[in-house]
Structures are given as structure tokens and as C-alpha cells.
Amino acid sequence: MDLSQLEAFLAVSEILNFTRAAEYLHISQSAVTARIKALEQTTGKALFIRDKRNVSLTPAGLAFLPYAQRMLRLFEESKITLAEEMENYIVLSGPGSVWHYRYLEHILSFRQAHPRVAVKFLSYIDSSYMIRDLLLDGVVQIAIKHEPPDHPKITGVPLFEDEMLLVSAHPKETVIDRTDFFHPDYCHLAWDYPFPEWFSSIVGAGYVPPLQTDHSTIMLSILLRGFNFGFLPRYIAQPYLDRQELFELRCAFRPPAMKAYALYLTENRGQVHVQLGLQMLGIQPLLVE
């Protein structure tokens, strides 16, 4: 198995057409076919179902896909890590709102203080499983999550605790209760643990928000336009509360506290890039036994 075979497999998996995959890779269709055949011989499994009109992944191909993506991603990251012009290379992942509203100044200050340390921060990861796999693979050195670590090889360091506030561009004297969440003016922010479970316990199963987004900056823009009310983390809302561009509403139900953790691979705690990443987030250097 080599990189060219993985590249051909991933191209065909995405495009589902051998001819167009060959055009994308700037090679002949016969070369793509040969690479896929060699990969199938190596794995001992047929990876694609092919007929005159359609191409689709076999169950084995579907199972192999995430591994192929991880192997290619590891290789690409290794090339950057080995770049001679940088002393160290740090990759962090976490919610975009955390980078934008809480740690952006930390990152910029860190870069000024450490000009030969390259920093890459990812603002969107598909799932908790992806976050865990990126840490275990060594692609990401530090991941920020609102849940404590759930893997024996991963350590979590508490970062901060915050609360969800119900806010609006217009002050209200009345207390917001359950029925208000069904009002057309309510906008729902799909947030991290433990907020979804708490909110579901209030509105019940099968609830469909009148308006919903999973992007905190879009949510903030909607609220500032004055048409809706909804929840925001305090660290996002506070500057606008201070300027009275937003107002905190009284809610009949108190949302649970949100905790954020910096996760890293335990066996790497003594490595420079982990120590630097934690330092960037304001965590004191770890004592290594």
C-alpha cells in the first residue's frame, strides 16, 4: 500500500466515477484502475462495486474509508512537522466560538512571543469520535471540549467554566417559561454538552425550534438584529450586555454550568508541543515525572 493508492481510493470514493477521478488526479483512468486493484489485493477485499453506470463503495470500502483518510492526513501533517524553518508545530482543535471569543488574543500573542512555533487551530470537527481519533493519531496535540475525557489514554485539564444566558436585544420584565420556547421569536442555539440534554428535559421529546443554528456568530447576529431571543454563553454575550446591545432575560429554568477541558494524549504530556499548546491556553507548564 502506498500514498498514490490511497489518493486514488479517496478520489474515487468522493467522486464515484473512475474517469472523473483520473481527471482530478491528472493521471490516466487505467492508472486509477491499477492503483485501486493493487489496493484491493493488499487489503484482500473488494472496495468498490462497479458496473457500466455506477460506482459505489462495498461494505469493506466503507469500513476502510476513515482509515485511508487518517493515513493520508497523518502523512500531510508529518510534512509540516518536519519543516525546517519552524522549531515546533502545534495543532489544536475546538469549537469556533472558543477560538473567536475566548482564545484568539492568546493565539496571536503566543505567535508574537514564539515566532518559530507554527500554530494551526481547527474550528470544526465532525464528532467526538473524530476528536478522539485525531488526538490518538497525534494529528492534534490539544483539543478543547465541553465534556471531560472519555478515553483512558487521554488526559483533560479544566480550562474554564461558563453559563448559558437567555438574551435579547430588547429587555423584558416577564419571566421566560417553557411555552415561550415555542414562540416564533425564539431562536435556538445547538450547543455542546450538557445544554442539549437540559433543554430537552424542558421542552420534551419531538420539539422543533422555530429557528435554529449551530453557529454562535450567526446566532449573535440574529439576536443583535432585534428579532429574536435565545441562549448564548456568557463569554460571548457579556461585551454586548455591558454596552446594552443585549439584555439578559429572566428564565424560569436555570441552565447547567458549562465546563471546558483541554485534552491531550497522556503519554505526550512531556513533549514540547503539548506544553506549548497548554501554555498558549493559559495553563502553567505540567510537572513531568
Secondary structure, DSSP 8 states (H G I E B T S, - for coil): --HHHHHHHHHHHHH--HHHHHHHHTS-HHHHHHHHHHHHHHHTS--EEE-SS-EEE-HHHHHHHHHHHHHHHHHHHHHHHT-TT-SEEEEEE--HHHIIIIIHHHHHHHHHH-TTEEEEEE---S-HHHHHHHHHHTS-SEEEESS---STTEEEEEEEEE-EEEEESS--SS-B-GGGGGSTTBEEE---TTHHHHHHHHH-TT---SEEES-HHHHHHHHHTTS-EEEEEHHHHHHHHHTTSSEE--BSS----EEEEEEEEGGGTTSHHHHHHHHHTT-------
